[in-house]
Amino acid sequence: MAQETKPPPGPEDGEQLPTTVFKLAGPVLIERLSVSVLSGVDAFLVGHYVGVDAVAAIGISALLFWVPLAGAFGLDIATTAVIARDYGAGTAGNLERTLRASLLIAFIWGLIATTALWTLAGPLMTMMDAEPEVRAFGIDYIRAASLSFPLLLLMFAASGAMRGLGNTWIPMLMSIVLNIVNAVVAFLLISGVIGIELEVLASGIGTAAGGAVGGALAVFVLYRGVGPARYEFRKALQTGRTEVKRLANLGVPAGLEEVQFMLAFLVYTRLVSGLGTAAIAAHTIALRTLELAIAPGFAFGAAATTLVSRFLGARQPAIAERAAIITQIWAIGTMIVLGGLLAIFAPQFVGIFVDDQEVIDIGAKLLRIFAIAFPFMGLHASLGGALRGAGDVRYVLGVITVTAWLVRIPIAIVLTIVFGLGAPGAWIGATTENIVRGGLIWQRFRAGGWKEKVV
């Protein structure tokens, strides 16, 4: 019999929704910025202490991480939605069992990912057509950074659980700690300050150190207890089929969403890497800059996931819809402003990472092209988060599959190879894809069928 719990604090009548949206989105924004800064720190350090080949190496390596991290993303989303739905319904009997299931799955998946990446680092870099020195740097980075995946993925699962309970501050703080550890360790090992200069390997060790600390901290916080949920080591294996099935029903489609998109992105990046080191370095730096710029849109999406799931659990679909619309408005408005700033100061943003003028020129063109897509990214990030919170994950998977493979890739191939536009042609494909994706997600949300989904 489900244990009853006091309904979660929140705007049951919907009057305080804007405030609640910002209370949830604010820490998530800082968390995402912190994660983006983590990638930016890697690019900055290797760009200044090693060179363009090293920047290209960590760019390709980071993309190869996306496939195993897709499982972590799916589990994060599923854990948030399932726990928020139960919390909104006022039943906490299976919260701890769901929490244990999530952490167990995360740890096992992390072990598999580390083993695969360590073993296949060389073949993967060869597959990406990396030049010899870039390949060597990439192998070092992949093997070192992947060592912390079992703990890093625990942090993903734990963060999803905390967000489902309405606590976005602790995941934010954990990300900040992770970022600080990464920056300090990488700087000490790459700069020569302590008499050691490990080049790209230093960045990989820093990433691993940060991930390990973040995961350990996440487990400790849950052990102490968050809201009605507490993690007990002696019960780590005590979960059930029901909890695993609920997580899988949402997590597998969300994970596949990321997997297939990342595979498409690998094909897309493979296309750019064939254009030379300057092109892939500019591509990598532009991506790092975008990670910072697009963070607000996805922060509002995370808020939408939590609130929509919570209010549907409380059987208040009208308030769930209103919460999603509020996140949509703020996400689009914020992204329009950031897109404009990015277009104006594109060379300056790229110049933060490297002083190679060819790379700066190419990177600035890429950012200015993609700035057009920013409002549409705000649209699909916010409403996509709402659909995930409602459990409509399969539709989101379908949209991203179709737009990635049938819009982004074909346009990029035609403009890059047939018309010879180089990296800018590839980024026109990415811009077009985001516009189409935004429109499809908006249509699904307006149809309203998501309100009837069962999690």
MOHULIN-V802848 format. One record per backbone hydrogen bond with DSSP energy under -0.5 kcal/mol. CO is the residue of the C=O (numbers start at 0). NH is the residue of the N-H. Records with the same first field share a line. If there is no record, write none. Layout:
# MOHULIN-V802848
CO: NH, NH
This chain:
# MOHULIN-V802848
2: 91, 92
9: 11
10: 13
13: 16
15: 19
16: 20
17: 21
18: 22
19: 23
20: 24
21: 25
22: 26
23: 27
24: 28
25: 29
26: 30
27: 31
28: 32
29: 33
30: 34
31: 35
32: 36
33: 37
34: 38
35: 39
36: 40
37: 41
38: 42
39: 43
40: 44
41: 45
42: 46
43: 47
44: 48
45: 49, 50
50: 54
51: 55
52: 56
53: 57
54: 58
55: 59
56: 60
57: 61
58: 62
59: 63
60: 64
61: 65
62: 65, 66
63: 66, 67
64: 68
65: 69
66: 69, 70
67: 70, 71
68: 72
69: 73
70: 74
71: 75
72: 76
73: 77
74: 78
75: 79
76: 80
77: 81
78: 82
79: 83
80: 84
81: 85
82: 86
83: 87
84: 88
85: 89, 90
86: 7, 89
89: 4, 91
91: 94, 95
93: 97
94: 98
95: 99
96: 100
97: 101
98: 102
99: 103
100: 104
101: 105
102: 106
103: 107
104: 108
105: 109
106: 110
107: 111
108: 112
109: 113
110: 114
111: 115
112: 116
113: 117
114: 118
115: 119
116: 120
119: 123
120: 124
121: 125
122: 126
123: 127
124: 129
125: 128
130: 134
131: 135
132: 136
133: 137
134: 138
135: 139
136: 140
137: 141
138: 142
139: 143
140: 144
141: 145
143: 146
144: 147
145: 148
147: 150, 151
148: 152
149: 153
150: 154
151: 155
152: 156
153: 157
154: 158
155: 159
156: 160
157: 161
158: 162
159: 163
160: 164
161: 166
162: 165
165: 167
167: 171
168: 172
169: 173
170: 174
171: 175
172: 176
173: 177
174: 178
175: 179
176: 180
177: 181
178: 182
179: 183
180: 184
181: 185
182: 186
183: 187
184: 188
185: 189
186: 190
187: 191, 193
188: 197
191: 194
195: 191
197: 200
198: 201, 202
199: 203
200: 204
201: 205
202: 206
203: 207
204: 208
205: 209
206: 210
207: 211
208: 212
209: 213
210: 214
211: 215
212: 216
213: 217
214: 218
215: 219
216: 220
217: 221
218: 222
219: 223
220: 224
221: 230
225: 228
228: 225
229: 231
231: 234
232: 235
234: 237
236: 238
239: 243
240: 244
241: 245
242: 246
243: 247
244: 248
245: 249
246: 250
247: 251
249: 253
250: 254
251: 255
252: 256
253: 257
254: 258
255: 259
256: 260
257: 261
258: 262
259: 263
260: 264
261: 265
262: 266
263: 267
264: 268
265: 269
266: 270
267: 271
268: 272
269: 273
271: 274
272: 275
275: 279
276: 280
277: 281
278: 282
279: 283
280: 284
281: 285
282: 286
283: 287
284: 288
285: 289
286: 290
287: 291
288: 291, 292
289: 293
291: 294
293: 296, 297
294: 298
295: 299
296: 300
297: 301
298: 302
299: 303
300: 304
301: 305
302: 306
303: 307
304: 308
305: 309
306: 310
307: 311
308: 312
309: 313
310: 315
311: 314
315: 319
316: 320
317: 321
318: 322
319: 323
320: 324
321: 325
322: 326
323: 327
324: 328
325: 329
326: 330
327: 331
328: 332
329: 333
330: 334
331: 335
332: 336
333: 337
334: 338
335: 339
336: 340
337: 341
338: 342
339: 343
340: 344
342: 345
344: 348
345: 349
346: 350
347: 351
348: 351
349: 352, 353
354: 356
355: 359
356: 360
357: 361
358: 362
359: 363
360: 364
361: 365
362: 366
363: 367
364: 368
365: 369
366: 370
368: 371
369: 372
370: 373
372: 376
373: 377
374: 378
375: 379
376: 380
377: 381
378: 382
379: 383
380: 384
381: 385
382: 386
383: 387
384: 388
385: 389
386: 390, 391
387: 390
390: 392
391: 395
392: 396
393: 397
394: 398
395: 399
396: 400
397: 401
398: 402
399: 403
400: 404
401: 405
402: 406, 407
403: 408
406: 410
407: 411
408: 412
409: 413
410: 414
411: 415
412: 416, 417
413: 417, 418
414: 420
415: 421
420: 423
421: 424, 425
422: 426
423: 427
424: 428
425: 429
426: 430
427: 431
428: 432
429: 433
430: 434
431: 435
432: 436
433: 437
434: 438
435: 439
436: 440
437: 441
438: 442
439: 443
440: 444
441: 445
442: 446
443: 447
444: 447
447: 450
448: 451
449: 452
